[in-house]
Amino acid sequence: MTDRIASLRAQCGGPRDGALLRVMMANALLAESDAVSAIAELRRALEFDPDYSAAWKQLGKQLADSGDAAAAIDAYEHGIAAAQKRGDKQAQKEMAVFLRRLASR
């Protein structure tokens, strides 16, 4: 485990724990090629904030990359709804493109 992951993990469960910390943890895990743990952290991020469209987008990508197209489609659909709710048009457009690509396979 890298120092960065250890530092982030030490904050989990504390007053700074939240969606952003969990997404940061997921990114650190991905840098270490630990996609399974990153997916778990992204899901935890979404428990903190179910309307965090960037977390949905990253979750969809990781699920698609891991070969779970059905779960990726579900993540992108939830992400598009979250992006619409928050007015995040760019994330909405990007996830719509990814969703269409997955659906056409």
N, CA, C and O atoms as a printed pandas DataFrame, in Angstrom:
     atom_number atom_name residue_name chain_id  residue_number  x_coord  y_coord  z_coord
0              1         N          MET        A               1    0.859   -1.178    0.000
1              2        CA          MET        A               1    0.000    0.000    0.000
2              3         C          MET        A               1    0.902    1.237    0.000
3              4         O          MET        A               1    1.852    1.327    0.778
4              5         N          THR        A               2    0.594    2.170   -0.868
5              6        CA          THR        A               2    1.399    3.384   -0.938
6              7         C          THR        A               2    1.078    4.313    0.233
7              8         O          THR        A               2    0.062    4.169    0.913
8              9         N          ASP        A               3    1.979    5.268    0.441
9             10        CA          ASP        A               3    1.753    6.258    1.501
10            11         C          ASP        A               3    0.470    7.037    1.256
11            12         O          ASP        A               3   -0.259    7.363    2.193
12            13         N          ARG        A               4    0.200    7.334   -0.014
13            14        CA          ARG        A               4   -1.018    8.098   -0.352
14            15         C          ARG        A               4   -2.267    7.325    0.047
15            16         O          ARG        A               4   -3.175    7.878    0.667
16            17         N          ILE        A               5   -2.310    6.062   -0.305
17            18        CA          ILE        A               5   -3.473    5.235    0.040
18            19         C          ILE        A               5   -3.586    5.117    1.555
19            20         O          ILE        A               5   -4.682    5.216    2.107
20            21         N          ALA        A               6   -2.472    4.910    2.219
21            22        CA          ALA        A               6   -2.491    4.803    3.683
22            23         C          ALA        A               6   -3.002    6.095    4.315
23            24         O          ALA        A               6   -3.781    6.060    5.267
24            25         N          SER        A               7   -2.563    7.230    3.785
25            26        CA          SER        A               7   -3.002    8.526    4.310
26            27         C          SER        A               7   -4.508    8.729    4.109
27            28         O          SER        A               7   -5.207    9.186    5.013
28            29         N          LEU        A               8   -4.988    8.390    2.932
29            30        CA          LEU        A               8   -6.420    8.528    2.647
30            31         C          LEU        A               8   -7.229    7.554    3.504
31            32         O          LEU        A               8   -8.265    7.917    4.062
32            33         N          ARG        A               9   -6.752    6.333    3.599
33            34        CA          ARG        A               9   -7.470    5.321    4.382
34            35         C          ARG        A               9   -7.572    5.735    5.855
35            36         O          ARG        A               9   -8.567    5.441    6.518
36            37         N          ALA        A              10   -6.552    6.412    6.357
37            38        CA          ALA        A              10   -6.546    6.866    7.753
38            39         C          ALA        A              10   -7.657    7.885    8.013
39            40         O          ALA        A              10   -8.117    8.035    9.144
40            41         N          GLN        A              11   -8.084    8.584    6.956
41            42        CA          GLN        A              11   -9.147    9.583    7.105
42            43         C          GLN        A              11  -10.550    8.982    7.010
43            44         O          GLN        A              11  -11.527    9.604    7.428
44            45         N          CYS        A              12  -10.642    7.790    6.467
45            46        CA          CYS        A              12  -11.941    7.133    6.314
46            47         C          CYS        A              12  -12.535    6.858    7.692
47            48         O          CYS        A              12  -11.842    6.387    8.594
48            49         N          GLY        A              13  -13.796    7.150    7.843
49            50        CA          GLY        A              13  -14.477    6.945    9.118
50            51         C          GLY        A              13  -14.359    8.130   10.053
51            52         O          GLY        A              13  -14.988    8.149   11.111
52            53         N          GLY        A              14  -13.567    9.116    9.680
53            54        CA          GLY        A              14  -13.386   10.303   10.510
54            55         C          GLY        A              14  -14.259   11.453   10.046
55            56         O          GLY        A              14  -15.143   11.267    9.210
56            57         N          PRO        A              15  -14.017   12.635   10.580
57            58        CA          PRO        A              15  -14.846   13.794   10.242
58            59         C          PRO        A              15  -14.717   14.248    8.787
59            60         O          PRO        A              15  -15.603   14.928    8.269
60            61         N          ARG        A              16  -13.621   13.877    8.128
61            62        CA          ARG        A              16  -13.420   14.273    6.724
62            63         C          ARG        A              16  -13.935   13.233    5.735
63            64         O          ARG        A              16  -13.862   13.437    4.523
64            65         N          ASP        A              17  -14.453   12.126    6.244
65            66        CA          ASP        A              17  -14.937   11.068    5.370
66            67         C          ASP        A              17  -16.147   11.580    4.594
67            68         O          ASP        A              17  -17.013   12.266    5.138
68            69         N          GLY        A              18  -16.184   11.236    3.333
69            70        CA          GLY        A              18  -17.294   11.656    2.494
70            71         C          GLY        A              18  -17.046   11.248    1.054
71            72         O          GLY        A              18  -16.089   10.536    0.750
72            73         N          ALA        A              19  -17.915   11.703    0.184
73            74        CA          ALA        A              19  -17.853   11.305   -1.221
74            75         C          ALA        A              19  -16.529   11.688   -1.869
75            76         O          ALA        A              19  -15.934   10.883   -2.585
76            77         N          LEU        A              20  -16.066   12.905   -1.625
77            78        CA          LEU        A              20  -14.821   13.345   -2.261
78            79         C          LEU        A              20  -13.636   12.512   -1.795
79            80         O          LEU        A              20  -12.808   12.115   -2.616
80            81         N          LEU        A              21  -13.535   12.238   -0.509
81            82        CA          LEU        A              21  -12.446   11.409    0.009
82            83         C          LEU        A              21  -12.485   10.026   -0.627
83            84         O          LEU        A              21  -11.444    9.483   -0.996
84            85         N          ARG        A              22  -13.664    9.460   -0.757
85            86        CA          ARG        A              22  -13.787    8.121   -1.323
86            87         C          ARG        A              22  -13.428    8.105   -2.816
87            88         O          ARG        A              22  -12.858    7.125   -3.297
88            89         N          VAL        A              23  -13.749    9.160   -3.546
89            90        CA          VAL        A              23  -13.352    9.238   -4.957
90            91         C          VAL        A              23  -11.831    9.391   -5.050
91            92         O          VAL        A              23  -11.197    8.788   -5.915
92            93         N          MET        A              24  -11.252   10.194   -4.164
93            94        CA          MET        A              24   -9.798   10.327   -4.128
94            95         C          MET        A              24   -9.150    8.972   -3.829
95            96         O          MET        A              24   -8.139    8.615   -4.435
96            97         N          MET        A              25   -9.727    8.234   -2.911
97            98        CA          MET        A              25   -9.226    6.901   -2.580
98            99         C          MET        A              25   -9.330    5.987   -3.798
99           100         O          MET        A              25   -8.393    5.248   -4.099
100          101         N          ALA        A              26  -10.452    6.032   -4.494
101          102        CA          ALA        A              26  -10.630    5.212   -5.698
102          103         C          ALA        A              26   -9.564    5.550   -6.740
103          104         O          ALA        A              26   -8.996    4.649   -7.356
104          105         N          ASN        A              27   -9.292    6.832   -6.939
105          106        CA          ASN        A              27   -8.279    7.238   -7.918
106          107         C          ASN        A              27   -6.894    6.738   -7.513
107          108         O          ASN        A              27   -6.121    6.296   -8.363
108          109         N          ALA        A              28   -6.580    6.806   -6.224
109          110        CA          ALA        A              28   -5.288    6.301   -5.743
110          111         C          ALA        A              28   -5.197    4.790   -5.951
111          112         O          ALA        A              28   -4.145    4.277   -6.332
112          113         N          LEU        A              29   -6.283    4.087   -5.704
113          114        CA          LEU        A              29   -6.296    2.640   -5.911
114          115         C          LEU        A              29   -6.153    2.289   -7.389
115          116         O          LEU        A              29   -5.472    1.325   -7.741
116          117         N          LEU        A              30   -6.794    3.070   -8.246
117          118        CA          LEU        A              30   -6.661    2.831   -9.686
118          119         C          LEU        A              30   -5.223    3.055  -10.148
119          120         O          LEU        A              30   -4.737    2.353  -11.035
120          121         N          ALA        A              31   -4.548    4.027   -9.550
121          122        CA          ALA        A              31   -3.145    4.269   -9.889
122          123         C          ALA        A              31   -2.277    3.070   -9.523
123          124         O          ALA        A              31   -1.199    2.877  -10.085
124          125         N          GLU        A              32   -2.753    2.276   -8.584
125          126        CA          GLU        A              32   -2.057    1.057   -8.168
126          127         C          GLU        A              32   -2.647   -0.191   -8.842
127          128         O          GLU        A              32   -2.322   -1.316   -8.461
128          129         N          SER        A              33   -3.511    0.011   -9.839
129          130        CA          SER        A              33   -4.144   -1.069  -10.607
130          131         C          SER        A              33   -5.043   -1.964   -9.756
131          132         O          SER        A              33   -5.152   -3.163  -10.013
132          133         N          ASP        A              34   -5.681   -1.385   -8.752
133          134        CA          ASP        A              34   -6.602   -2.144   -7.893
134          135         C          ASP        A              34   -8.038   -1.702   -8.201
135          136         O          ASP        A              34   -8.671   -0.990   -7.421
136          137         N          ALA        A              35   -8.526   -2.144   -9.360
137          138        CA          ALA        A              35   -9.848   -1.729   -9.818
138          139         C          ALA        A              35  -10.965   -2.251   -8.917
139          140         O          ALA        A              35  -11.965   -1.561   -8.717
140          141         N          VAL        A              36  -10.813   -3.443   -8.377
141          142        CA          VAL        A              36  -11.865   -4.020   -7.527
142          143         C          VAL        A              36  -12.085   -3.148   -6.291
143          144         O          VAL        A              36  -13.224   -2.830   -5.948
144          145         N          SER        A              37  -11.005   -2.765   -5.631
145          146        CA          SER        A              37  -11.129   -1.899   -4.448
146          147         C          SER        A              37  -11.612   -0.511   -4.839
147          148         O          SER        A              37  -12.362    0.119   -4.093
148          149         N          ALA        A              38  -11.187   -0.029   -6.003
149          150        CA          ALA        A              38  -11.624    1.294   -6.469
150          151         C          ALA        A              38  -13.136    1.312   -6.690
151          152         O          ALA        A              38  -13.809    2.277   -6.327
152          153         N          ILE        A              39  -13.662    0.256   -7.281
153          154        CA          ILE        A              39  -15.109    0.166   -7.503
154          155         C          ILE        A              39  -15.843    0.199   -6.168
155          156         O          ILE        A              39  -16.871    0.864   -6.041
156          157         N          ALA        A              40  -15.324   -0.511   -5.181
157          158        CA          ALA        A              40  -15.951   -0.504   -3.848
158          159         C          ALA        A              40  -15.935    0.897   -3.249
159          160         O          ALA        A              40  -16.915    1.314   -2.632
160          161         N          GLU        A              41  -14.837    1.629   -3.421
161          162        CA          GLU        A              41  -14.750    2.993   -2.891
162          163         C          GLU        A              41  -15.692    3.944   -3.631
163          164         O          GLU        A              41  -16.275    4.839   -3.020
164          165         N          LEU        A              42  -15.838    3.756   -4.923
165          166        CA          LEU        A              42  -16.776    4.592   -5.676
166          167         C          LEU        A              42  -18.211    4.341   -5.213
167          168         O          LEU        A              42  -19.005    5.274   -5.100
168          169         N          ARG        A              43  -18.531    3.100   -4.953
169          170        CA          ARG        A              43  -19.873    2.791   -4.437
170          171         C          ARG        A              43  -20.083    3.420   -3.063
171          172         O          ARG        A              43  -21.170    3.907   -2.752
172          173         N          ARG        A              44  -19.035    3.404   -2.247
173          174        CA          ARG        A              44  -19.114    4.039   -0.923
174          175         C          ARG        A              44  -19.296    5.550   -1.080
175          176         O          ARG        A              44  -20.058    6.163   -0.331
176          177         N          ALA        A              45  -18.604    6.150   -2.046
177          178        CA          ALA        A              45  -18.759    7.587   -2.316
178          179         C          ALA        A              45  -20.215    7.908   -2.628
179          180         O          ALA        A              45  -20.749    8.923   -2.181
180          181         N          LEU        A              46  -20.844    7.039   -3.395
181          182        CA          LEU        A              46  -22.231    7.273   -3.793
182          183         C          LEU        A              46  -23.208    7.040   -2.652
183          184         O          LEU        A              46  -24.337    7.530   -2.700
184          185         N          GLU        A              47  -22.801    6.306   -1.634
185          186        CA          GLU        A              47  -23.626    6.204   -0.426
186          187         C          GLU        A              47  -23.642    7.548    0.305
187          188         O          GLU        A              47  -24.658    7.945    0.875
188          189         N          PHE        A              48  -22.501    8.240    0.280
189          190        CA          PHE        A              48  -22.429    9.563    0.896
190          191         C          PHE        A              48  -23.213   10.600    0.082
191          192         O          PHE        A              48  -23.907   11.445    0.647
192          193         N          ASP        A              49  -23.096   10.526   -1.245
193          194        CA          ASP        A              49  -23.739   11.517   -2.119
194          195         C          ASP        A              49  -24.216   10.833   -3.393
195          196         O          ASP        A              49  -23.455   10.708   -4.353
196          197         N          PRO        A              50  -25.479   10.385   -3.409
197          198        CA          PRO        A              50  -25.991    9.662   -4.582
198          199         C          PRO        A              50  -26.144   10.526   -5.838
199          200         O          PRO        A              50  -26.441   10.008   -6.915
200          201         N          ASP        A              51  -25.945   11.829   -5.704
201          202        CA          ASP        A              51  -26.040   12.715   -6.867
202          203         C          ASP        A              51  -24.681   13.199   -7.354
203          204         O          ASP        A              51  -24.606   14.186   -8.085
204          205         N          TYR        A              52  -23.617   12.529   -6.964
205          206        CA          TYR        A              52  -22.259   12.897   -7.353
206          207         C          TYR        A              52  -21.991   12.307   -8.736
207          208         O          TYR        A              52  -21.551   11.164   -8.853
208          209         N          SER        A              53  -22.256   13.086   -9.777
209          210        CA          SER        A              53  -22.200   12.566  -11.143
210          211         C          SER        A              53  -20.794   12.104  -11.538
211          212         O          SER        A              53  -20.665   11.145  -12.299
212          213         N          ALA        A              54  -19.754   12.751  -11.050
213          214        CA          ALA        A              54  -18.393   12.327  -11.390
214          215         C          ALA        A              54  -18.107   10.924  -10.848
215          216         O          ALA        A              54  -17.414   10.138  -11.493
216          217         N          ALA        A              55  -18.634   10.615   -9.677
217          218        CA          ALA        A              55  -18.451    9.269   -9.112
218          219         C          ALA        A              55  -19.205    8.235   -9.947
219          220         O          ALA        A              55  -18.701    7.137  -10.183
220          221         N          TRP        A              56  -20.402    8.582  -10.389
221          222        CA          TRP        A              56  -21.168    7.664  -11.248
222          223         C          TRP        A              56  -20.418    7.419  -12.554
223          224         O          TRP        A              56  -20.338    6.286  -13.029
224          225         N          LYS        A              57  -19.870    8.487  -13.130
225          226        CA          LYS        A              57  -19.147    8.359  -14.401
226          227         C          LYS        A              57  -17.933    7.450  -14.239
227          228         O          LYS        A              57  -17.701    6.563  -15.060
228          229         N          GLN        A              58  -17.162    7.674  -13.175
229          230        CA          GLN        A              58  -15.984    6.846  -12.931
230          231         C          GLN        A              58  -16.385    5.395  -12.635
231          232         O          GLN        A              58  -15.727    4.462  -13.097
232          233         N          LEU        A              59  -17.460    5.206  -11.867
233          234        CA          LEU        A              59  -17.943    3.860  -11.568
234          235         C          LEU        A              59  -18.344    3.153  -12.859
235          236         O          LEU        A              59  -17.980    1.997  -13.075
236          237         N          GLY        A              60  -19.084    3.836  -13.706
237          238        CA          GLY        A              60  -19.482    3.246  -14.988
238          239         C          GLY        A              60  -18.283    2.826  -15.811
239          240         O          GLY        A              60  -18.271    1.738  -16.387
240          241         N          LYS        A              61  -17.278    3.676  -15.870
241          242        CA          LYS        A              61  -16.073    3.367  -16.636
242          243         C          LYS        A              61  -15.370    2.143  -16.063
243          244         O          LYS        A              61  -14.978    1.247  -16.811
244          245         N          GLN        A              62  -15.208    2.099  -14.764
245          246        CA          GLN        A              62  -14.502    0.976  -14.156
246          247         C          GLN        A              62  -15.274   -0.332  -14.323
247          248         O          GLN        A              62  -14.680   -1.384  -14.558
248          249         N          LEU        A              63  -16.584   -0.262  -14.202
249          250        CA          LEU        A              63  -17.404   -1.463  -14.402
250          251         C          LEU        A              63  -17.323   -1.940  -15.849
251          252         O          LEU        A              63  -17.220   -3.139  -16.108
252          253         N          ALA        A              64  -17.370   -0.995  -16.789
253          254        CA          ALA        A              64  -17.255   -1.356  -18.204
254          255         C          ALA        A              64  -15.881   -1.974  -18.472
255          256         O          ALA        A              64  -15.776   -2.993  -19.154
256          257         N          ASP        A              65  -14.835   -1.352  -17.933
257          258        CA          ASP        A              65  -13.476   -1.874  -18.133
258          259         C          ASP        A              65  -13.297   -3.265  -17.525
259          260         O          ASP        A              65  -12.490   -4.064  -18.000
260          261         N          SER        A              66  -14.066   -3.539  -16.461
261          262        CA          SER        A              66  -13.950   -4.853  -15.811
262          263         C          SER        A              66  -14.815   -5.906  -16.498
263          264         O          SER        A              66  -14.786   -7.077  -16.121
264          265         N          GLY        A              67  -15.585   -5.492  -17.507
265          266        CA          GLY        A              67  -16.381   -6.446  -18.265
266          267         C          GLY        A              67  -17.819   -6.596  -17.800
267          268         O          GLY        A              67  -18.550   -7.439  -18.320
268          269         N          ASP        A              68  -18.234   -5.796  -16.837
269          270        CA          ASP        A              68  -19.613   -5.879  -16.325
270          271         C          ASP        A              68  -20.472   -4.807  -17.001
271          272         O          ASP        A              68  -20.786   -3.775  -16.406
272          273         N          ALA        A              69  -20.839   -5.072  -18.241
273          274        CA          ALA        A              69  -21.570   -4.091  -19.041
274          275         C          ALA        A              69  -22.923   -3.742  -18.424
275          276         O          ALA        A              69  -23.318   -2.576  -18.432
276          277         N          ALA        A              70  -23.633   -4.723  -17.895
277          278        CA          ALA        A              70  -24.958   -4.450  -17.310
278          279         C          ALA        A              70  -24.846   -3.490  -16.131
279          280         O          ALA        A              70  -25.638   -2.555  -16.015
280          281         N          ALA        A              71  -23.869   -3.713  -15.257
281          282        CA          ALA        A              71  -23.686   -2.817  -14.110
282          283         C          ALA        A              71  -23.208   -1.449  -14.571
283          284         O          ALA        A              71  -23.584   -0.431  -13.990
284          285         N          ALA        A              72  -22.377   -1.415  -15.616
285          286        CA          ALA        A              72  -21.905   -0.136  -16.151
286          287         C          ALA        A              72  -23.066    0.668  -16.721
287          288         O          ALA        A              72  -23.159    1.876  -16.502
288          289         N          ILE        A              73  -23.940    0.003  -17.444
289          290        CA          ILE        A              73  -25.118    0.679  -18.006
290          291         C          ILE        A              73  -25.974    1.256  -16.882
291          292         O          ILE        A              73  -26.434    2.395  -16.961
292          293         N          ASP        A              74  -26.183    0.465  -15.843
293          294        CA          ASP        A              74  -26.948    0.935  -14.687
294          295         C          ASP        A              74  -26.283    2.157  -14.049
295          296         O          ASP        A              74  -26.962    3.124  -13.703
296          297         N          ALA        A              75  -24.964    2.114  -13.895
297          298        CA          ALA        A              75  -24.238    3.238  -13.298
298          299         C          ALA        A              75  -24.375    4.485  -14.165
299          300         O          ALA        A              75  -24.620    5.575  -13.649
300          301         N          TYR        A              76  -24.218    4.333  -15.471
301          302        CA          TYR        A              76  -24.354    5.490  -16.359
302          303         C          TYR        A              76  -25.774    6.055  -16.330
303          304         O          TYR        A              76  -25.953    7.273  -16.355
304          305         N          GLU        A              77  -26.771    5.194  -16.278
305          306        CA          GLU        A              77  -28.154    5.682  -16.208
306          307         C          GLU        A              77  -28.387    6.479  -14.927
307          308         O          GLU        A              77  -29.003    7.544  -14.953
308          309         N          HIS        A              78  -27.887    5.953  -13.802
309          310        CA          HIS        A              78  -28.004    6.697  -12.540
310          311         C          HIS        A              78  -27.200    7.999  -12.605
311          312         O          HIS        A              78  -27.632    9.035  -12.099
312          313         N          GLY        A              79  -26.041    7.930  -13.227
313          314        CA          GLY        A              79  -25.186    9.105  -13.351
314          315         C          GLY        A              79  -25.823   10.197  -14.201
315          316         O          GLY        A              79  -25.718   11.380  -13.879
316          317         N          ILE        A              80  -26.468    9.807  -15.264
317          318        CA          ILE        A              80  -27.152   10.784  -16.125
318          319         C          ILE        A              80  -28.266   11.464  -15.341
319          320         O          ILE        A              80  -28.440   12.680  -15.430
320          321         N          ALA        A              81  -29.014   10.686  -14.579
321          322        CA          ALA        A              81  -30.087   11.272  -13.758
322          323         C          ALA        A              81  -29.505   12.225  -12.714
323          324         O          ALA        A              81  -30.062   13.296  -12.473
324          325         N          ALA        A              82  -28.392   11.840  -12.097
325          326        CA          ALA        A              82  -27.757   12.708  -11.101
326          327         C          ALA        A              82  -27.242   13.983  -11.751
327          328         O          ALA        A              82  -27.387   15.069  -11.189
328          329         N          ALA        A              83  -26.647   13.859  -12.923
329          330        CA          ALA        A              83  -26.126   15.029  -13.626
330          331         C          ALA        A              83  -27.263   15.977  -14.022
331          332         O          ALA        A              83  -27.124   17.196  -13.924
332          333         N          GLN        A              84  -28.381   15.413  -14.465
333          334        CA          GLN        A              84  -29.539   16.240  -14.810
334          335         C          GLN        A              84  -30.031   16.992  -13.580
335          336         O          GLN        A              84  -30.357   18.177  -13.650
336          337         N          LYS        A              85  -30.080   16.297  -12.469
337          338        CA          LYS        A              85  -30.559   16.884  -11.218
338          339         C          LYS        A              85  -29.687   18.061  -10.787
339          340         O          LYS        A              85  -30.188   19.063  -10.277
340          341         N          ARG        A              86  -28.387   17.931  -10.995
341          342        CA          ARG        A              86  -27.437   18.975  -10.583
342          343         C          ARG        A              86  -27.127   19.979  -11.682
343          344         O          ARG        A              86  -26.414   20.955  -11.450
344          345         N          GLY        A              87  -27.656   19.748  -12.870
345          346        CA          GLY        A              87  -27.381   20.669  -13.975
346          347         C          GLY        A              87  -25.982   20.519  -14.551
347          348         O          GLY        A              87  -25.451   21.463  -15.135
348          349         N          ASP        A              88  -25.379   19.347  -14.395
349          350        CA          ASP        A              88  -24.034   19.079  -14.889
350          351         C          ASP        A              88  -24.141   18.533  -16.314
351          352         O          ASP        A              88  -24.075   17.326  -16.544
352          353         N          LYS        A              89  -24.307   19.448  -17.251
353          354        CA          LYS        A              89  -24.582   19.059  -18.632
354          355         C          LYS        A              89  -23.426   18.313  -19.296
355          356         O          LYS        A              89  -23.658   17.396  -20.084
356          357         N          GLN        A              90  -22.184   18.695  -18.986
357          358        CA          GLN        A              90  -21.038   18.027  -19.601
358          359         C          GLN        A              90  -20.968   16.561  -19.187
359          360         O          GLN        A              90  -20.790   15.682  -20.030
360          361         N          ALA        A              91  -21.106   16.302  -17.899
361          362        CA          ALA        A              91  -21.075   14.908  -17.419
362          363         C          ALA        A              91  -22.242   14.125  -18.009
363          364         O          ALA        A              91  -22.098   12.957  -18.369
364          365         N          GLN        A              92  -23.388   14.772  -18.105
365          366        CA          GLN        A              92  -24.576   14.131  -18.680
366          367         C          GLN        A              92  -24.294   13.712  -20.125
367          368         O          GLN        A              92  -24.601   12.586  -20.516
368          369         N          LYS        A              93  -23.715   14.610  -20.910
369          370        CA          LYS        A              93  -23.410   14.303  -22.310
370          371         C          LYS        A              93  -22.391   13.174  -22.428
371          372         O          LYS        A              93  -22.552   12.258  -23.233
372          373         N          GLU        A              94  -21.333   13.257  -21.606
373          374        CA          GLU        A              94  -20.290   12.232  -21.675
374          375         C          GLU        A              94  -20.856   10.856  -21.334
375          376         O          GLU        A              94  -20.592    9.882  -22.039
376          377         N          MET        A              95  -21.632   10.776  -20.255
377          378        CA          MET        A              95  -22.184    9.483  -19.869
378          379         C          MET        A              95  -23.178    8.967  -20.897
379          380         O          MET        A              95  -23.279    7.757  -21.099
380          381         N          ALA        A              96  -23.909    9.854  -21.546
381          382        CA          ALA        A              96  -24.840    9.430  -22.591
382          383         C          ALA        A              96  -24.082    8.782  -23.748
383          384         O          ALA        A              96  -24.540    7.789  -24.314
384          385         N          VAL        A              97  -22.928    9.340  -24.097
385          386        CA          VAL        A              97  -22.097    8.758  -25.157
386          387         C          VAL        A              97  -21.603    7.378  -24.733
387          388         O          VAL        A              97  -21.696    6.421  -25.501
388          389         N          PHE        A              98  -21.073    7.273  -23.500
389          390        CA          PHE        A              98  -20.580    5.986  -23.011
390          391         C          PHE        A              98  -21.705    4.953  -22.960
391          392         O          PHE        A              98  -21.503    3.786  -23.296
392          393         N          LEU        A              99  -22.874    5.389  -22.541
393          394        CA          LEU        A              99  -24.034    4.502  -22.453
394          395         C          LEU        A              99  -24.423    3.981  -23.839
395          396         O          LEU        A              99  -24.687    2.791  -24.008
396          397         N          ARG        A             100  -24.456    4.875  -24.822
397          398        CA          ARG        A             100  -24.798    4.450  -26.186
398          399         C          ARG        A             100  -23.782    3.437  -26.706
399          400         O          ARG        A             100  -24.159    2.457  -27.349
400          401         N          ARG        A             101  -22.517    3.661  -26.436
401          402        CA          ARG        A             101  -21.474    2.723  -26.889
402          403         C          ARG        A             101  -21.675    1.338  -26.262
403          404         O          ARG        A             101  -21.567    0.314  -26.936
404          405         N          LEU        A             102  -21.966    1.332  -24.974
405          406        CA          LEU        A             102  -22.177    0.048  -24.295
406          407         C          LEU        A             102  -23.427   -0.647  -24.814
407          408         O          LEU        A             102  -23.416   -1.856  -25.044
408          409         N          ALA        A             103  -24.491    0.101  -24.997
409          410        CA          ALA        A             103  -25.762   -0.477  -25.436
410          411         C          ALA        A             103  -25.674   -1.030  -26.853
411          412         O          ALA        A             103  -26.431   -1.931  -27.215
412          413         N          SER        A             104  -24.758   -0.499  -27.657
413          414        CA          SER        A             104  -24.671   -0.937  -29.053
414          415         C          SER        A             104  -23.752   -2.153  -29.237
415          416         O          SER        A             104  -23.598   -2.649  -30.353
416          417         N          ARG        A             105  -23.147   -2.626  -28.154
417          418        CA          ARG        A             105  -22.259   -3.805  -28.262
418          419         C          ARG        A             105  -23.027   -5.076  -28.457
419          420         O          ARG        A             105  -22.430   -6.147  -28.565
